[in-house]
Amino acid sequence: MSLFDLLHAVALLVLAQQVLKMLWSCFNCFKEYFLSEIWRTDVRKFGRWAVITGSTSGIGKAYALELAKRGLDIVLVGRSEQKLQQVAKEIEETHGRKTISIQVDFTEGKSIYPTIAKGLQGLEVGILVNNVGMTFSEGFDRFLDVPDLEQRINNITDVNVLSVMQMTRIVLPGMVERESGLIINLSSIAAVKPQPLLATYAASKIFITYFSESLHTEYKSKGITVQNVAPGLVSTNMTNNIPRSFLVKGADAFVREALNTVGYSMSTNGCFTHFIQVIVFKCLFPDVLRLSTWHLNKQIELGRRKGTGGEKSLRKKAE
């Protein structure tokens, strides 16, 4: 065989590999976002109760309502007692499921977890949704330009990172004992790549992605499913109720589709349109552009024009 023939054979093998990889990706995409609409996983098999953090608005509230609709009793964990009561009443009247409310503020750090553990004691917790989260600033800011920086660092660490590990620590032993359980951790499209001017928020979300995928591998033999959900843009209070469109889902629609992916994917964008968002994001903003000083300055200028820089930055937290 000549050198030319050898190179030709190698090229054909590489091409075949890429074609097979593309076909496999297409099949998984079809299964995850379309087949799951027809054959849903019965979430009641994991256990009687579902615990949702940040459950009084947005995605957290939508998970609470959808899981109640699918036959689970709900533990609502959030900051506002009034809003907890409102969501509990809606669940009980609309879906006839039992509810328990645990009022805590996740920015208070480790001090709140004995209260949560006591509230969950004796319950068969089949599903945990680690949804509570907060942004680091209102707009696009350099790290040192964020107001009240020291406090914000503590807050985003307590809410976005510590809460996921501590809530998992509380519920996971019971799941392992029963050899059944589902943990859903909410990451973000911001975790797909490093994000200048959103550095701290994006870093907190990539932690969730890595923690979820690693934890799933550790405990899947024990009957535990850990799913990482990385949404794109969802119209909620945290995103200033951005108008809904083909790419922007409402919380209820997003959660319904995201729950359908349980059993089909351990790491998902939740719905097909958000999967498209990721592809568009990667294609339109390659690393060479996204990490350039030119793009950084453009983002800062845009933030100043819209009045969303550090001087108007407000803490935003899921209830």
VOBA-1610 file (N, C-alpha, C; in pm, whole numbers, padded with zeros to 5 digits, always signed):
BEGIN
Met+00085-00120+00000Met+00000+00000+00000Met+00088+00125+00000Ser+00057+00217-00091Ser+00134+00340-00100Ser+00095+00435+00012Leu+00178+00536+00030Leu+00149+00638+00132Leu+00018+00710+00102Phe-00006+00735-00028Phe-00131+00800-00068Phe-00251+00716-00030Asp-00244+00585-00055Asp-00355+00495-00021Asp-00378+00493+00131Leu-00269+00493+00206Leu-00280+00492+00350Leu-00349+00619+00402Leu-00307+00734+00349Leu-00368+00860+00389Leu-00515+00866+00349His-00545+00810+00230His-00684+00806+00184His-00769+00721+00277Ala-00717+00607+00320Ala-00791+00518+00411Ala-00814+00585+00546Val-00711+00654+00596Val-00724+00724+00724Val-00830+00834+00713Ala-00828+00908+00603Ala-00926+01014+00583Ala-01068+00960+00580Leu-01087+00846+00514Leu-01220+00784+00510Leu-01265+00739+00648Leu-01172+00686+00727Leu-01206+00643+00863Leu-01246+00762+00950Val-01171+00871+00939Val-01203+00991+01016Val-01339+01047+00974Leu-01365+01048+00842Leu-01493+01096+00792Leu-01607+01010+00843Ala-01588+00878+00837Ala-01691+00785+00885Ala-01717+00805+01034Gln-01611+00826+01109Gln-01626+00850+01253Gln-01708+00975+01280Gln-01681+01082+01205Gln-01753+01207+01225Gln-01900+01194+01185Val-01926+01119+01076Val-02065+01098+01034Val-02141+01018+01138Leu-02079+00911+01189Leu-02144+00830+01293Leu-02167+00912+01420Lys-02071+00996+01455Lys-02085+01082+01573Lys-02201+01179+01556Met-02215+01235+01436Met-02324+01329+01408Met-02459+01258+01414Leu-02466+01137+01354Leu-02592+01061+01355Leu-02630+01022+01497Trp-02532+00985+01578Trp-02558+00948+01717Trp-02609+01069+01795Ser-02552+01186+01770Ser-02596+01309+01836Ser-02739+01343+01795Cys-02769+01326+01667Cys-02905+01354+01620Cys-03006+01259+01683Phe-02968+01131+01695Phe-03058+01034+01759Phe-03082+01070+01904Asn-02976+01106+01977Asn-02991+01143+02117Asn-03075+01269+02133Cys-03058+01363+02042Cys-03139+01486+02045Cys-03286+01453+02022Phe-03315+01369+01924Phe-03452+01327+01897Phe-03513+01257+02018Lys-03436+01168+02078Lys-03484+01093+02193Lys-03511+01185+02312Glu-03417+01279+02335Glu-03425+01366+02452Glu-03538+01467+02444Tyr-03558+01526+02326Tyr-03652+01638+02318Tyr-03783+01606+02248Phe-03791+01495+02177Phe-03913+01462+02104Phe-03976+01330+02150Leu-03895+01226+02157Leu-03948+01098+02204Leu-03997+01108+02348Ser-03930+01191+02427Ser-03968+01207+02569Ser-04107+01268+02585Glu-04155+01336+02482Glu-04291+01392+02486Glu-04396+01281+02480Ile-04358+01169+02424Ile-04453+01059+02407Ile-04445+00961+02524Trp-04322+00920+02558Trp-04301+00825+02667Trp-04229+00895+02782Arg-04307+00941+02877Arg-04252+01012+02992Arg-04215+00915+03105Thr-04112+00951+03178Thr-04078+00877+03299Thr-04179+00912+03408Asp-04232+00811+03475Asp-04327+00834+03584Asp-04247+00877+03707Val-04250+01005+03739Val-04167+01056+03848Val-04214+01008+03985Arg-04333+00950+03994Arg-04381+00899+04122Arg-04300+00779+04171Lys-04228+00716+04080Lys-04150+00597+04117Lys-04034+00632+04210Phe-03992+00758+04212Phe-03877+00796+04294Phe-03912+00810+04441Gly-04036+00840+04472Gly-04077+00858+04611Gly-04195+00954+04621Arg-04248+00968+04742Arg-04373+01043+04761Arg-04354+01193+04754Trp-04246+01245+04811Trp-04229+01389+04825Trp-04123+01445+04731Ala-04149+01567+04683Ala-04050+01642+04606Ala-04017+01769+04682Val-03888+01799+04694Val-03842+01920+04764Val-03787+02017+04659Ile-03836+02140+04662Ile-03791+02240+04564Ile-03742+02364+04637Thr-03619+02404+04613Thr-03567+02528+04672Thr-03594+02644+04576Gly-03614+02763+04635Gly-03648+02878+04551Gly-03779+02856+04479Ser-03882+02815+04554Ser-04003+02759+04491Ser-04121+02854+04486Thr-04100+02983+04511Thr-04214+03074+04513Thr-04231+03157+04387Ser-04140+03142+04291Ser-04154+03215+04165Ser-04071+03147+04057Gly-04095+03188+03933Gly-04011+03143+03822Gly-04004+02992+03804Ile-03886+02944+03773Ile-03865+02803+03743Ile-03895+02716+03864Gly-03858+02761+03983Gly-03883+02683+04104Gly-04031+02659+04127Lys-04111+02764+04116Lys-04256+02750+04131Lys-04313+02658+04023Ala-04262+02671+03901Ala-04310+02587+03792Ala-04280+02440+03818Tyr-04161+02410+03873Tyr-04130+02271+03909Tyr-04225+02220+04017Ala-04254+02304+04116Ala-04344+02263+04223Ala-04483+02230+04168Leu-04535+02315+04083Leu-04668+02292+04027Leu-04671+02171+03934Glu-04569+02156+03851Glu-04567+02045+03755Glu-04550+01911+03826Leu-04465+01907+03928Leu-04447+01782+04003Leu-04572+01746+04081Ala-04642+01847+04133Ala-04770+01820+04200Ala-04872+01767+04100Lys-04873+01825+03982Lys-04963+01779+03876Lys-04936+01634+03840Arg-04809+01592+03849Arg-04771+01456+03814Arg-04780+01359+03932Gly-04836+01407+04045Gly-04873+01314+04150Gly-04786+01312+04274Leu-04702+01413+04296Leu-04617+01415+04414Leu-04664+01519+04514Asp-04642+01492+04642Asp-04658+01594+04745Asp-04533+01681+04745Ile-04548+01807+04787Ile-04444+01906+04764Ile-04397+01972+04893Val-04264+01981+04908Val-04203+02062+05014Val-04149+02188+04948Leu-04202+02301+04988Leu-04162+02430+04933Leu-04059+02494+05026Val-03945+02532+04972Val-03840+02595+05052Val-03812+02732+04990Gly-03830+02838+05068Gly-03809+02972+05014Gly-03799+03077+05121Arg-03782+03201+05079Arg-03752+03313+05169Arg-03877+03384+05221Ser-03980+03394+05137Ser-04099+03472+05173Ser-04210+03380+05224Glu-04248+03398+05351Glu-04354+03317+05411Glu-04486+03338+05338Gln-04515+03461+05300Gln-04640+03491+05231Gln-04647+03421+05096Lys-04539+03426+05020Lys-04537+03362+04889Lys-04540+03210+04901Leu-04475+03157+05003Leu-04481+03012+05027Leu-04625+02969+05050Gln-04699+03045+05129Gln-04839+03011+05156Gln-04924+03020+05030Gln-04896+03119+04946Gln-04972+03135+04822Gln-04951+03016+04728Val-04825+02974+04712Val-04795+02860+04624Val-04853+02732+04682Ala-04841+02715+04813Ala-04897+02596+04878Ala-05047+02587+04856Lys-05115+02700+04870Lys-05260+02703+04849Lys-05295+02668+04705Glu-05219+02721+04609Glu-05244+02692+04468Glu-05226+02543+04438Ile-05122+02483+04495Ile-05097+02340+04474Ile-05210+02256+04533Glu-05249+02288+04655Glu-05352+02209+04722Glu-05488+02222+04654Glu-05522+02343+04611Glu-05652+02364+04548Glu-05656+02314+04404Thr-05545+02328+04331Thr-05544+02291+04189Thr-05517+02142+04169His-05425+02086+04245His-05382+01948+04221His-05413+01853+04336Gly-05464+01904+04447Gly-05503+01819+04558Gly-05390+01745+04626Arg-05270+01800+04621Arg-05154+01736+04684Arg-05120+01805+04816Lys-05059+01731+04906Lys-05016+01788+05034Lys-04892+01874+05014Thr-04877+01974+05100Thr-04759+02060+05094Thr-04703+02084+05234Ile-04574+02109+05240Ile-04505+02154+05359Ile-04420+02273+05318Ser-04420+02378+05398Ser-04340+02496+05368Ser-04229+02512+05471Ile-04109+02542+05422Ile-03994+02568+05509Ile-03941+02706+05471Gln-03952+02800+05564Gln-03912+02939+05536Gln-03768+02961+05582Val-03680+02984+05486Val-03539+03013+05515Val-03486+03110+05409Asp-03378+03179+05443Asp-03309+03267+05349Asp-03173+03206+05320Phe-03151+03162+05197Phe-03028+03090+05163Phe-02904+03178+05170Thr-02921+03311+05173Thr-02803+03398+05187Thr-02747+03394+05328Glu-02818+03331+05422Glu-02769+03323+05560Glu-02669+03210+05580Gly-02638+03136+05473Gly-02531+03038+05480Gly-02567+02912+05556Lys-02468+02854+05622Lys-02481+02721+05681Lys-02579+02715+05797Ser-02615+02828+05854Ser-02701+02828+05973Ser-02842+02778+05947Ile-02886+02778+05820Ile-03026+02743+05790Ile-03048+02593+05776Tyr-02944+02514+05759Tyr-02963+02375+05719Tyr-03014+02283+05829Pro-02985+02309+05957Pro-03053+02231+06061Pro-03205+02248+06057Thr-03252+02370+06026Thr-03397+02394+06014Thr-03456+02313+05899Ile-03386+02312+05786Ile-03434+02235+05670Ile-03433+02086+05700Ala-03325+02037+05759Ala-03315+01894+05792Ala-03427+01852+05885Lys-03458+01937+05983Lys-03567+01906+06076Lys-03701+01902+06004Gly-03721+01994+05911Gly-03847+01998+05836Gly-03867+01879+05745Leu-03757+01818+05700Leu-03765+01703+05609Leu-03759+01568+05682Gln-03737+01573+05810Gln-03721+01450+05887Gln-03844+01361+05876Gly-03822+01235+05844Gly-03931+01138+05836Gly-04004+01134+05703Leu-03971+01223+05611Leu-04038+01226+05481Leu-03965+01136+05381Glu-04042+01070+05295Glu-03984+00992+05185Glu-03959+01087+05068Val-03842+01148+05070Val-03808+01246+04965Val-03757+01171+04843Gly-03837+01173+04737Gly-03799+01103+04614Gly-03728+01193+04515Ile-03760+01324+04521Ile-03703+01419+04425Ile-03657+01545+04498Leu-03538+01590+04464Leu-03487+01719+04511Leu-03458+01805+04388Val-03513+01926+04386Val-03483+02022+04280Val-03404+02137+04341Asn-03276+02140+04315Asn-03190+02249+04362Asn-03201+02364+04262Asn-03299+02451+04286Asn-03328+02558+04192Asn-03283+02695+04240Val-03282+02718+04371Val-03257+02852+04422Val-03127+02907+04363Gly-03131+03033+04323Gly-03013+03092+04261Gly-03024+03244+04258Met-02912+03309+04236Met-02912+03454+04227Met-02806+03500+04128Thr-02827+03618+04072Thr-02727+03678+03985Thr-02626+03753+04071Phe-02512+03785+04012Phe-02407+03855+04086Phe-02421+04006+04073Ser-02476+04050+03961Ser-02501+04192+03940Ser-02612+04207+03839Glu-02664+04328+03829Glu-02777+04352+03738Glu-02737+04344+03592Gly-02617+04384+03561Gly-02576+04387+03421Gly-02440+04325+03399Phe-02363+04382+03307Phe-02230+04333+03274Phe-02127+04419+03347Asp-02058+04359+03444Asp-01962+04434+03525Asp-01832+04359+03541Arg-01722+04435+03542Arg-01596+04376+03587Arg-01611+04336+03733Phe-01533+04239+03774Phe-01544+04182+03908Phe-01539+04288+04017Leu-01442+04380+04010Leu-01425+04479+04115Leu-01525+04593+04108Asp-01603+04603+03999Asp-01699+04711+03983Asp-01835+04681+04044Val-01854+04561+04094Val-01982+04523+04152Val-01996+04585+04291Pro-02105+04658+04318Pro-02124+04718+04450Pro-02134+04613+04561Asp-02094+04651+04683Asp-02100+04561+04798Asp-02036+04427+04767Leu-01917+04432+04708Leu-01853+04314+04652Leu-01836+04202+04754Glu-01784+04235+04873Glu-01758+04131+04972Glu-01886+04056+05009Gln-01995+04130+05031Gln-02121+04066+05067Gln-02177+03985+04951Arg-02163+04036+04831Arg-02215+03965+04714Arg-02141+03833+04691Ile-02010+03834+04715Ile-01934+03710+04701Ile-01989+03605+04797Asn-02014+03646+04922Asn-02069+03553+05020Asn-02208+03506+04978Asn-02290+03598+04930Asn-02428+03563+04894Asn-02434+03464+04779Ile-02359+03492+04672Ile-02369+03404+04555Ile-02308+03267+04585Thr-02208+03264+04670Thr-02150+03135+04711Thr-02250+03056+04794Asp-02315+03123+04889Asp-02413+03056+04975Asp-02534+03006+04896Val-02582+03089+04803Val-02706+03057+04731Val-02682+02961+04615Asn-02584+02990+04531Asn-02566+02911+04409Asn-02482+02785+04427Val-02394+02785+04526Val-02300+02673+04541Val-02328+02592+04668Leu-02322+02659+04783Leu-02338+02588+04910Leu-02473+02518+04919Ser-02579+02583+04871Ser-02713+02525+04883Ser-02724+02391+04812Val-02659+02378+04697Val-02666+02254+04619Val-02602+02139+04697Met-02486+02163+04755Met-02418+02058+04829Met-02488+02024+04960Gln-02534+02126+05031Gln-02598+02102+05160Gln-02733+02033+05145Met-02813+02075+05049Met-02942+02009+05027Met-02922+01865+04983Thr-02822+01842+04899Thr-02790+01705+04857Thr-02746+01622+04976Arg-02665+01678+05062Arg-02619+01606+05183Arg-02736+01563+05270Ile-02840+01646+05277Ile-02954+01617+05364Ile-03042+01505+05308Val-03070+01507+05176Val-03168+01412+05121Val-03105+01285+05064Leu-02979+01291+05024Leu-02918+01177+04955Leu-02911+01049+05039Pro-02881+01054+05169Pro-02875+00929+05246Pro-03005+00848+05242Gly-03120+00915+05250Gly-03247+00845+05243Gly-03270+00782+05107Met-03228+00851+05001Met-03241+00796+04867Met-03154+00672+04850Val-03032+00679+04900Val-02942+00564+04891Val-02998+00445+04968Glu-03056+00472+05083Glu-03114+00365+05165Glu-03228+00296+05092Arg-03310+00373+05019Arg-03423+00317+04945Arg-03382+00269+04805Glu-03261+00307+04764Glu-03210+00278+04630Glu-03300+00338+04522Ser-03344+00460+04547Ser-03428+00530+04450Ser-03426+00679+04480Gly-03409+00760+04376Gly-03413+00905+04398Gly-03373+00981+04274Leu-03417+01106+04267Leu-03385+01195+04155Leu-03345+01331+04211Ile-03228+01378+04172Ile-03183+01512+04209Ile-03167+01592+04080Ile-03237+01705+04072Ile-03230+01793+03956Ile-03161+01921+03999Asn-03049+01952+03936Asn-02973+02072+03969Asn-02980+02171+03853Leu-03019+02295+03883Leu-03034+02398+03779Leu-02903+02473+03758Ser-02844+02451+03642Ser-02725+02525+03601Ser-02770+02637+03507Ser-02696+02664+03401Ser-02732+02774+03310Ser-02654+02762+03180Ile-02710+02819+03075Ile-02639+02830+02948Ile-02510+02912+02966Ala-02507+02996+03069Ala-02387+03076+03096Ala-02267+02990+03133Ala-02292+02864+03169Ala-02184+02774+03207Ala-02121+02703+03088Val-02173+02727+02968Val-02121+02659+02849Val-01977+02698+02822Lys-01946+02826+02841Lys-01811+02879+02817Lys-01781+02984+02923Pro-01653+03019+02946Pro-01622+03130+03035Pro-01689+03258+02988Gln-01739+03338+03083Gln-01817+03457+03048Gln-01759+03582+03112Pro-01671+03655+03043Pro-01624+03783+03096Pro-01742+03875+03126Leu-01733+03947+03237Leu-01835+04037+03290Leu-01951+03963+03356Leu-01952+03832+03345Leu-02045+03747+03421Leu-01965+03635+03488Ala-01839+03666+03518Ala-01745+03563+03559Ala-01791+03484+03681Thr-01836+03552+03784Thr-01871+03484+03909Thr-01997+03401+03893Tyr-02099+03457+03827Tyr-02222+03382+03804Tyr-02195+03259+03719Ala-02123+03275+03609Ala-02094+03162+03520Ala-02013+03056+03593Ala-01917+03098+03676Ala-01835+03002+03750Ala-01919+02924+03850Ser-02016+02990+03914Ser-02102+02919+04009Ser-02188+02816+03938Lys-02225+02843+03814Lys-02310+02750+03741Lys-02232+02633+03681Ile-02106+02656+03642Ile-02027+02543+03593Ile-01993+02449+03708Phe-01985+02502+03829Phe-01970+02414+03945Phe-02087+02316+03953Ile-02208+02367+03932Ile-02327+02282+03939Ile-02321+02173+03832Thr-02278+02210+03712Thr-02267+02112+03603Thr-02170+02001+03639Tyr-02051+02037+03682Tyr-01949+01936+03715Tyr-01991+01852+03836Phe-02048+01917+03937Phe-02092+01845+04056Phe-02201+01744+04020Ser-02296+01785+03936Ser-02408+01697+03898Ser-02360+01576+03821Glu-02279+01599+03719Glu-02235+01489+03634Glu-02146+01391+03710Ser-02062+01443+03799Ser-01976+01357+03879Ser-02058+01278+03981Leu-02154+01346+04046Leu-02237+01280+04147Leu-02321+01169+04085His-02370+01192+03964His-02449+01089+03897His-02366+00961+03878Thr-02242+00978+03836Thr-02156+00863+03817Thr-02130+00790+03949Glu-02114+00866+04057Glu-02087+00806+04187Glu-02205+00723+04239Tyr-02328+00768+04210Tyr-02444+00708+04276Tyr-02545+00640+04183Lys-02518+00634+04053Lys-02615+00570+03964Lys-02631+00422+03995Ser-02525+00357+04045Ser-02535+00215+04081Ser-02620+00195+04206Lys-02648+00304+04279Lys-02733+00298+04398Lys-02879+00331+04365Gly-02910+00345+04237Gly-03047+00376+04197Gly-03079+00524+04197Ile-02976+00610+04203Ile-02996+00754+04209Ile-02968+00817+04073Thr-03058+00903+04028Thr-03038+00981+03906Thr-03009+01126+03945Val-02900+01181+03894Val-02868+01322+03914Val-02866+01388+03777Gln-02955+01482+03757Gln-02968+01548+03626Gln-02925+01694+03635Asn-02839+01734+03543Asn-02799+01873+03529Asn-02886+01939+03423Val-02955+02047+03458Val-03040+02119+03365Val-02982+02259+03346Ala-02944+02290+03222Ala-02880+02419+03191Ala-02969+02498+03096Pro-03065+02575+03148Pro-03157+02649+03062Pro-03089+02762+02987Gly-03152+02800+02877Gly-03117+02925+02813Gly-03203+03035+02875Leu-03254+03127+02793Leu-03335+03236+02845Leu-03476+03189+02877Val-03518+03211+03002Val-03654+03182+03046Val-03712+03311+03102Ser-03835+03340+03069Ser-03900+03463+03114Ser-03939+03450+03261Thr-03858+03508+03351Thr-03883+03506+03495Thr-03844+03642+03552Asn-03866+03660+03683Asn-03825+03784+03749Asn-03674+03805+03738Met-03598+03695+03744Met-03453+03707+03739Met-03404+03760+03605Thr-03480+03734+03498Thr-03444+03785+03365Thr-03530+03905+03326Asn-03584+03973+03430Asn-03667+04093+03407Asn-03787+04064+03318Asn-03839+03939+03329Asn-03957+03898+03253Asn-03944+03932+03105Ile-03831+03895+03049Ile-03803+03916+02908Ile-03918+03859+02824Pro-03962+03929+02719Pro-04075+03882+02639Pro-04052+03741+02582Arg-04153+03661+02582Arg-04144+03524+02531Arg-04138+03524+02379Ser-04066+03428+02326Ser-04051+03415+02181Ser-04020+03270+02150Phe-03980+03243+02027Phe-03944+03106+01989Phe-03831+03053+02075Leu-03734+03139+02106Leu-03619+03096+02184Leu-03636+03117+02334Val-03725+03206+02373Val-03745+03238+02514Val-03872+03172+02564Lys-03858+03078+02656Lys-03971+03004+02710Lys-04026+03072+02834Gly-04154+03052+02860Gly-04208+03082+02992Gly-04169+02970+03086Ala-04169+02998+03216Ala-04123+02899+03314Ala-04206+02771+03310Asp-04337+02783+03301Asp-04424+02665+03301Asp-04396+02574+03182Ala-04385+02633+03063Ala-04359+02554+02943Ala-04221+02490+02949Phe-04124+02566+02996Phe-03988+02512+03005Phe-03983+02392+03099Val-04040+02406+03216Val-04031+02299+03316Val-04105+02174+03270Arg-04219+02191+03205Arg-04291+02073+03156Arg-04203+01992+03061Glu-04135+02061+02969Glu-04049+01991+02874Glu-03924+01937+02943Ala-03868+02014+03037Ala-03747+01969+03105Ala-03773+01842+03186Leu-03887+01835+03252Leu-03919+01715+03330Leu-03936+01593+03240Asn-03981+01615+03119Asn-03994+01504+03025Asn-03860+01439+02992Thr-03750+01516+03004Thr-03619+01462+02968Thr-03561+01371+03077Val-03624+01367+03194Val-03577+01279+03301Val-03582+01134+03252Gly-03473+01063+03267Gly-03464+00927+03217Gly-03407+00917+03077Tyr-03400+01031+03008Tyr-03346+01034+02872Tyr-03209+01101+02864Ser-03181+01192+02958Ser-03054+01264+02954Ser-03012+01304+03095Met-02882+01286+03124Met-02829+01325+03254Met-02784+01472+03255Ser-02766+01530+03137Ser-02730+01671+03125Ser-02805+01728+03006Thr-02891+01825+03031Thr-02982+01872+02928Thr-02999+02023+02934Asn-03038+02081+02821Asn-03078+02221+02818Asn-03227+02237+02848Gly-03296+02126+02866Gly-03435+02130+02909Gly-03537+02123+02797Cys-03510+02190+02688Cys-03603+02189+02575Cys-03525+02212+02446Phe-03586+02179+02334Phe-03516+02184+02205Phe-03475+02327+02169Thr-03562+02424+02197Thr-03528+02562+02160Thr-03406+02613+02238His-03388+02566+02359His-03270+02607+02436His-03146+02532+02389Phe-03165+02413+02341Phe-03055+02340+02275Phe-03007+02419+02153Ile-03102+02476+02078Ile-03068+02560+01963Ile-02995+02686+02009Gln-03038+02742+02122Gln-02970+02860+02177Gln-02821+02833+02199Val-02790+02716+02253Val-02651+02681+02281Val-02571+02673+02152Ile-02629+02609+02050Ile-02561+02597+01921Ile-02535+02736+01861Val-02637+02822+01865Val-02623+02958+01811Val-02517+03034+01890Phe-02521+03020+02022Phe-02425+03089+02107Phe-02282+03049+02074Lys-02260+02920+02056Lys-02126+02871+02026Lys-02079+02916+01888Cys-02173+02920+01792Cys-02136+02956+01655Cys-02112+03106+01640Leu-02197+03188+01702Leu-02187+03333+01684Leu-02082+03396+01774Phe-02050+03328+01885Phe-01954+03385+01980Phe-01842+03284+02010Pro-01757+03257+01911Pro-01643+03167+01937Pro-01548+03230+02038Asp-01462+03149+02097Asp-01373+03196+02202Asp-01290+03317+02159Val-01242+03314+02035Val-01154+03422+01988Val-01227+03557+01991Leu-01360+03558+01976Leu-01438+03681+01983Leu-01483+03709+02127Arg-01538+03608+02191Arg-01598+03626+02323Arg-01496+03669+02428Leu-01372+03621+02415Leu-01269+03652+02513Leu-01178+03766+02468Ser-01220+03838+02366Ser-01139+03949+02315Ser-01166+04077+02393Thr-01067+04164+02400Thr-01083+04294+02465Thr-01186+04379+02393Trp-01190+04369+02260Trp-01289+04444+02181Trp-01431+04409+02225His-01460+04280+02237His-01595+04238+02276His-01624+04278+02420Leu-01523+04270+02506Leu-01538+04312+02645Leu-01579+04459+02652Asn-01511+04544+02579Asn-01542+04687+02581Asn-01680+04716+02524Lys-01719+04641+02421Lys-01852+04658+02363Lys-01961+04624+02465Gln-01940+04518+02542Gln-02037+04478+02643Gln-02048+04584+02752Ile-01935+04638+02793Ile-01936+04742+02895Ile-02010+04866+02845Glu-01983+04904+02720Glu-02050+05020+02661Glu-02199+04997+02651Leu-02239+04877+02612Leu-02381+04844+02602Leu-02448+04853+02738Gly-02379+04803+02841Gly-02434+04808+02975Gly-02454+04951+03023Arg-02361+05040+02991Arg-02373+05180+03030Arg-02491+05248+02960Arg-02509+05215+02832Arg-02620+05275+02757Arg-02755+05235+02815Lys-02763+05109+02859Lys-02889+05059+02913Lys-02905+05088+03062Gly-02800+05146+03122Gly-02807+05176+03265Gly-02806+05054+03352Thr-02735+04948+03308Thr-02732+04824+03385Thr-02593+04795+03436Gly-02511+04898+03448Gly-02377+04879+03501Gly-02380+04870+03652Gly-02260+04869+03711Gly-02248+04849+03854Gly-02322+04953+03936Glu-02331+05079+03887Glu-02393+05184+03966Glu-02541+05160+03989Lys-02606+05078+03904Lys-02747+05049+03922Lys-02772+04902+03953Ser-02666+04833+03986Ser-02677+04689+04010Ser-02750+04661+04140Leu-02845+04570+04133Leu-02921+04529+04249Leu-02912+04379+04265Arg-02909+04333+04389Arg-02907+04188+04410Arg-03040+04129+04366Lys-03030+04018+04291Lys-03151+03951+04245Lys-03144+03807+04290Lys-03247+03762+04358Lys-03242+03629+04416Lys-03375+03557+04393Ala-03367+03428+04363Ala-03488+03349+04352Ala-03554+03340+04489Glu-03686+03353+04492Glu-03758+03347+04618Glu-03766+03205+04668
//
